[in-house]
Amino acid sequence: MGKTKQARTVYLTPELDLMIMEQLDRVAALERQLGRAMPYLFPNPCRGRHWGHQLQDFTQAWRTARRKAGLTGALRHDFRRTAIRNMTRADVDQVVAMRISGHRTISVFNRYNITSDKDLKDATQKIAGHNLGTMPDAPTRNTGAGERN
């Protein structure tokens, strides 16, 4: 559930599904260790009085994850932008991509759908291929003499 407080369905890739299952195993081990139920997928990992409770602030966990991944300047929304760009480049329908990302308006979606110089070059190549008839889905033209090009 996002900030709109509306639930949405998200299907996981096999890799992400495996990662979530591994996290559930870690949570189950923590439940056994603490002797109580754990209603959080990512409970506070710090030993002490907040151990196993709901994380109140994601900032330190985010800093640690960035450092370990070598992404010191990364922002959380960079991953959202990357996901949207990946869906767009994979020709996922915009309405479907918006449902996955939780965007309800095209204007906000487009703020995340950033166009790169490579995107512009790729578009130029596609247009050139289409105009030359070299694209796989380019329509054939009738030359008027009964021939097909």
C-alpha contacts under 8 A as a table, 3 or more apart, distances in Angstrom:
res1	aa1	res2	aa2	distance
1	M	4	T	7.48
1	M	5	K	5.60
1	M	6	Q	5.72
1	M	7	A	4.68
1	M	8	R	6.54
2	G	5	K	5.53
2	G	6	Q	6.66
2	G	7	A	7.34
2	G	102	G	7.59
3	K	6	Q	7.84
8	R	99	R	7.98
8	R	102	G	7.79
9	T	100	I	7.87
10	V	100	I	6.64
12	L	15	E	7.89
12	L	16	L	5.87
12	L	17	D	5.63
13	T	16	L	5.25
13	T	17	D	6.03
14	P	17	D	4.99
14	P	18	L	6.20
15	E	18	L	5.21
15	E	19	M	6.38
16	L	19	M	4.94
16	L	20	I	6.18
17	D	20	I	5.17
17	D	21	M	6.21
18	L	21	M	5.07
18	L	22	E	6.21
19	M	22	E	5.09
19	M	23	Q	6.26
20	I	23	Q	4.99
20	I	24	L	6.17
21	M	24	L	5.00
21	M	25	D	6.33
22	E	25	D	5.05
22	E	26	R	6.45
23	Q	26	R	4.99
23	Q	27	V	6.22
23	Q	41	L	7.15
23	Q	42	F	7.80
24	L	27	V	4.99
24	L	28	A	6.12
24	L	41	L	6.71
25	D	28	A	5.05
25	D	29	A	6.27
26	R	29	A	5.09
26	R	30	L	6.27
27	V	30	L	4.99
27	V	31	E	6.14
27	V	38	M	6.94
27	V	41	L	6.89
27	V	42	F	7.63
27	V	43	P	7.63
28	A	31	E	4.97
28	A	32	R	6.35
28	A	38	M	7.72
29	A	32	R	5.16
29	A	33	Q	6.21
30	L	33	Q	4.89
30	L	34	L	6.01
30	L	38	M	7.95
30	L	52	G	7.41
31	E	34	L	5.23
31	E	35	G	5.59
31	E	36	R	5.33
31	E	37	A	5.57
31	E	38	M	5.89
32	R	35	G	5.04
32	R	36	R	6.98
34	L	52	G	7.93
38	M	41	L	7.96
38	M	43	P	7.58
38	M	52	G	7.15
38	M	53	H	7.90
40	Y	43	P	5.38
40	Y	53	H	7.87
40	Y	54	Q	6.50
42	F	54	Q	7.60
42	F	55	L	7.47
43	P	51	W	7.51
43	P	52	G	4.85
43	P	53	H	5.50
43	P	54	Q	5.21
43	P	55	L	5.96
44	N	50	H	6.54
44	N	51	W	5.31
44	N	52	G	4.87
44	N	53	H	5.41
44	N	54	Q	5.86
44	N	55	L	5.04
45	P	51	W	5.77
45	P	52	G	6.24
46	C	50	H	6.94
46	C	51	W	5.21
46	C	52	G	7.77
47	R	50	H	7.01
47	R	51	W	4.81
48	G	51	W	5.33
50	H	53	H	5.37
50	H	54	Q	7.95
55	L	58	F	6.79
57	D	60	Q	7.34
58	F	61	A	5.38
58	F	62	W	5.98
59	T	62	W	5.10
59	T	63	R	6.24
60	Q	63	R	5.06
60	Q	64	T	6.20
61	A	64	T	5.16
61	A	65	A	6.13
62	W	65	A	5.11
62	W	66	R	6.09
63	R	66	R	5.19
63	R	67	R	6.15
63	R	72	T	7.65
64	T	67	R	5.16
64	T	68	K	6.16
65	A	68	K	5.20
65	A	69	A	6.09
66	R	69	A	5.12
66	R	70	G	5.95
66	R	71	L	4.80
66	R	72	T	5.30
66	R	73	G	7.82
66	R	74	A	6.92
67	R	70	G	5.06
67	R	71	L	6.07
67	R	72	T	5.52
68	K	71	L	7.75
71	L	74	A	5.40
74	A	78	D	6.50
75	L	78	D	5.22
75	L	79	F	7.62
76	R	79	F	6.01
76	R	80	R	7.41
77	H	80	R	4.95
77	H	81	R	6.24
78	D	81	R	5.05
78	D	82	T	6.09
79	F	82	T	4.92
79	F	83	A	6.07
80	R	83	A	5.09
80	R	84	I	6.22
80	R	101	S	7.44
80	R	112	Y	7.28
81	R	84	I	5.17
81	R	85	R	6.09
81	R	112	Y	4.83
81	R	113	N	6.32
81	R	114	I	7.33
82	T	85	R	5.10
82	T	86	N	6.00
83	A	86	N	5.05
83	A	87	M	6.16
84	I	87	M	5.11
84	I	88	T	6.11
84	I	97	A	6.80
84	I	101	S	7.31
84	I	112	Y	6.70
84	I	113	N	5.90
85	R	88	T	5.05
85	R	89	R	6.04
85	R	112	Y	7.75
85	R	113	N	5.57
85	R	114	I	6.94
86	N	89	R	5.15
86	N	90	A	6.05
87	M	90	A	5.01
87	M	91	D	6.35
87	M	92	V	5.21
87	M	97	A	6.44
88	T	91	D	5.12
88	T	92	V	5.62
88	T	93	D	7.47
88	T	94	Q	7.17
88	T	97	A	7.59
88	T	113	N	7.73
89	R	92	V	7.51
92	V	96	V	6.73
92	V	97	A	6.32
93	D	96	V	5.29
93	D	97	A	6.23
94	Q	97	A	4.98
94	Q	98	M	6.05
95	V	98	M	5.09
95	V	99	R	6.28
96	V	99	R	5.07
96	V	100	I	6.26
97	A	100	I	5.10
97	A	101	S	6.09
98	M	101	S	5.10
98	M	102	G	5.72
98	M	103	H	4.95
98	M	104	R	6.72
98	M	106	I	7.94
98	M	109	F	6.71
99	R	102	G	5.10
99	R	103	H	6.46
99	R	104	R	7.55
100	I	103	H	7.94
103	H	106	I	7.44
103	H	108	V	6.66
103	H	109	F	5.73
104	R	108	V	7.73
104	R	109	F	7.76
105	T	108	V	5.62
105	T	109	F	6.34
106	I	109	F	4.91
106	I	110	N	5.95
107	S	110	N	5.20
107	S	111	R	6.61
108	V	111	R	5.20
108	V	112	Y	7.06
109	F	112	Y	5.46
109	F	113	N	6.32
110	N	113	N	4.68
110	N	114	I	7.04
111	R	114	I	6.60
115	T	119	D	6.03
115	T	120	L	7.43
116	S	119	D	5.13
116	S	120	L	6.65
117	D	120	L	5.14
117	D	121	K	6.34
118	K	121	K	5.04
118	K	122	D	6.03
119	D	122	D	5.11
119	D	123	A	6.16
120	L	123	A	5.13
120	L	124	T	6.31
121	K	124	T	5.10
121	K	125	Q	6.32
122	D	125	Q	5.13
122	D	126	K	6.21
123	A	126	K	5.05
123	A	127	I	6.15
124	T	127	I	5.13
124	T	128	A	6.10
125	Q	128	A	5.04
125	Q	129	G	6.02
126	K	129	G	5.09
126	K	130	H	6.02
126	K	135	M	7.43
127	I	130	H	5.03
127	I	131	N	6.08
128	A	131	N	5.17
128	A	132	L	6.18
129	G	132	L	5.17
129	G	133	G	6.08
129	G	134	T	4.98
129	G	135	M	5.18
130	H	133	G	5.10
130	H	134	T	6.06
130	H	135	M	5.11
130	H	138	A	5.68
131	N	134	T	7.72
132	L	135	M	7.78
133	G	138	A	5.49
133	G	139	P	7.30
133	G	140	T	7.37
134	T	138	A	6.85
135	M	138	A	5.07
140	T	148	R	6.56
140	T	149	N	5.80
141	R	148	R	6.20
141	R	149	N	5.82
142	N	145	A	7.58
142	N	146	G	6.86
142	N	147	E	6.32
142	N	148	R	5.37
142	N	149	N	6.89
143	T	146	G	6.78
143	T	147	E	6.03
143	T	148	R	6.65
143	T	149	N	7.37
144	G	147	E	7.05
